[in-house]
């Protein structure tokens, strides 16, 4: 499901609702997902937890380019 080295947006439910951050996958041992933490270091997410909502691959970042016209549309 997750590819090491790829960037994902991680969505989790916290005390204030749905939060998210972008991170790069460091390791994937289901159901544990180890990612780089936006503030440095790393974080481990339990993808089977009721607080883990979803993760989306950051495809534009992975492609290394942006389609400016689609961003402006």
C-alpha positions as CSV (number, residue, x, y, z in Angstrom):
1,X,0.0,0.0,0.0
2,X,2.8,2.4,0.9
3,X,6.1,2.9,-1.0
4,X,9.3,3.7,0.9
5,X,10.7,7.0,-0.2
6,X,7.4,8.4,-1.6
7,X,5.7,11.5,-0.1
8,X,2.2,11.2,1.2
9,X,-0.3,13.5,2.9
10,X,-1.4,11.8,6.2
11,X,-4.8,12.5,7.6
12,X,-5.6,11.8,11.2
13,X,-8.4,12.6,13.6
14,X,-7.2,14.5,16.7
15,X,-8.8,16.4,19.5
16,X,-9.6,19.3,17.2
17,X,-11.0,17.3,14.2
18,X,-9.2,16.2,11.1
19,X,-5.5,17.2,10.8
20,X,-3.0,16.5,8.1
21,X,0.7,16.8,7.2
22,X,3.0,15.7,4.4
23,X,5.6,13.1,5.1
24,X,8.0,10.7,3.4
25,X,7.7,7.0,4.1
26,X,10.7,5.6,5.9
27,X,9.4,2.1,6.6
28,X,6.2,0.2,6.1
29,X,5.5,-2.9,8.4
30,X,1.7,-3.2,8.3
31,X,-0.1,-1.8,10.2
32,X,2.8,0.5,11.3
33,X,3.9,3.3,9.0
34,X,7.1,5.1,9.9
35,X,7.4,8.6,8.2
36,X,9.6,11.6,8.4
37,X,8.1,14.2,10.8
38,X,7.5,17.7,9.5
39,X,9.4,19.1,12.5
40,X,12.3,16.7,12.2
41,X,12.9,13.2,13.2
42,X,10.2,10.6,12.5
43,X,6.7,9.5,13.6
44,X,5.1,6.1,13.6
45,X,1.4,5.8,12.6
46,X,-0.8,2.8,13.3
47,X,-2.9,2.6,10.2
48,X,-5.3,0.2,11.9
49,X,-6.0,2.9,14.6
50,X,-9.4,4.6,14.7
51,X,-7.6,7.9,14.5
52,X,-5.8,7.2,11.2
53,X,-8.2,8.5,8.5
54,X,-6.3,8.1,5.2
55,X,-3.1,8.8,3.3
56,X,-2.8,10.2,-0.2
57,X,0.2,10.0,-2.5
58,X,1.6,13.4,-3.3
59,X,1.8,12.7,-7.0
60,X,2.8,16.2,-8.2
61,X,5.7,16.3,-5.8
62,X,6.7,12.7,-7.0
63,X,6.6,13.8,-10.6
64,X,8.9,16.7,-9.9
65,X,6.8,19.2,-11.8
66,X,3.7,21.3,-11.4
67,X,1.0,22.0,-14.0
68,X,0.6,25.7,-13.4
69,X,-2.5,26.0,-15.5
70,X,-4.4,23.3,-13.5
71,X,-3.4,25.2,-10.3
72,X,-4.9,28.4,-11.7
73,X,-8.1,26.8,-13.0
